[in-house]
Amino acid sequence: MDAVLALLGVGVADVRARLTDGRGDEVPGRVLDLHHVWDFYRTRFLLRRVRAYRRFLDVADELAWECYGPVLGLAGARPKEPPLVGFSRAASPRAHRRGSAYHDLLPRGGVHTREGREAAARLPFPVIDVPWSFGSHLPALLTVAHEAAHHIDDDCGLGDEIRRRVATAALPPDRTVHWERWAGEAFADVCAAVLCGPAYAAVLAELLDTGADVDEVDFDGAHPPPGARLRLAGAAARLAGHAGTADDRDHEARAVAGAMVAGGWSGLDGLSLPELFATGRPAGPAEVSEGARRLLAGGPSRCPSATGVLAAAALAFQYDPAGYDGRAVGERAVSEVLRLRSAGTRAAPSADPPGAERGRAHEKAGRAVLAALDAAPDPGPGAVG
């Protein structure tokens, strides 16, 4: 909220200046433009005032926090806002990085000024969008861990290190080039599997088209082929010590997962991924599967983290879809996660940098919005109707 207030505060100050320096005729269009930009944030905040959406989004934010939050405690890391989860009309989850343009995410119809595509010039905090349909199917929420991992990659500057690990993963040369192209997506899948265990692969299997007609050898998509993603997630979960992950003996999956799971990351203060996600990971190999059975029996999962509860709910759906619905497992899992929340604001364990410094960064984003609006031509007097 502070980030958005600082960003839009620049626009409000600009409007006030126009009212006093003879440019008052420019104010109506500028106000409409600012409302259009504000609407991107307003809808995400206001949905948290509607009980049915608030509970789901609060749980989604908890999962995003358990994945992203540990990086805020790294030595030398500057505390930053964690990802905010929202709904979108897209068919699959998406991560929108801090500092990126978000004009394509604005409501359709454009801003008041015709060249308004650049109006949303700099996103002040990371955003994760999930399809509206996820609101009625809690297990799908585990994909938020994948998207939060993209933000870890971005904010910790892991891109080069990820590619180096893939390049040295003992893959055949003709396969290395493919996995280097998929490196960022592979990292996100590995992080989600390390944190959530085999439940993540189970959810992926539901959401991906894993038809036998996929040609994995010449697959040129932005993600690895669906089957390869499932094998990669399974291998990563197994290497991280999760129970219930069968050895599929896939060399590529083992090689890529091993390169990312084993050893410390220089961009993560020398921590391995299992060490980074230690707080959200289950305490024992069978904790999540036992939690799933407890949920199906009508009780709480008794998992001590939001991730554990959500993974248990996802496995419960896999074990017994009818029982999952009949015993309201999803709603009870949501309530259990909300009871686990700690009080207070989500923040890094170290002290925040000076407020003025953070404010200047968001004000700079606000000035970028104004500059983009000023660069757009006025639609002119004949634009009404």
Secondary structure as UniProt FT lines:
FT   HELIX           2..20
FT   TURN            21..22
FT   HELIX           24..26
FT   HELIX           27..46
FT   HELIX           47..49
FT   HELIX           51..68
FT   HELIX           69..73
FT   TURN            75..76
FT   STRAND          84..88
FT   STRAND          94..96
FT   TURN            98..99
FT   HELIX           103..105
FT   TURN            108..109
FT   TURN            114..115
FT   HELIX           116..118
FT   STRAND          127..131
FT   HELIX           132..136
FT   HELIX           138..142
FT   HELIX           143..156
FT   HELIX           159..167
FT   HELIX           173..181
FT   HELIX           183..196
FT   HELIX           198..207
FT   TURN            212..213
FT   HELIX           226..239
FT   TURN            240..241
FT   HELIX           251..261
FT   HELIX           266..268
FT   TURN            269..270
FT   HELIX           273..276
FT   TURN            277..280
FT   TURN            285..286
FT   HELIX           287..296
FT   TURN            297..298
FT   HELIX           306..319
FT   HELIX           321..326
FT   TURN            327..328
FT   HELIX           329..340
FT   HELIX           355..375
FT   HELIX           381..383
//
